[in-house]
């Protein structure tokens, strides 16, 4: 899994496989 920072909601971190 890699931690990805989305440019939505003040840069919330999402864990994506």
QUIQUIHU-V163174 format. One record per helix or strand. SS is the DSSP state (H for helix, E for strand). FROM is the first residue (numbers start at 1). TO is the last residue. Records with the same first field share a line. If there is no record, write none. Layout:
BEGIN
SS=FROM-TO, FROM-TO
END
This chain:
BEGIN
E=2-5, 13-16
END
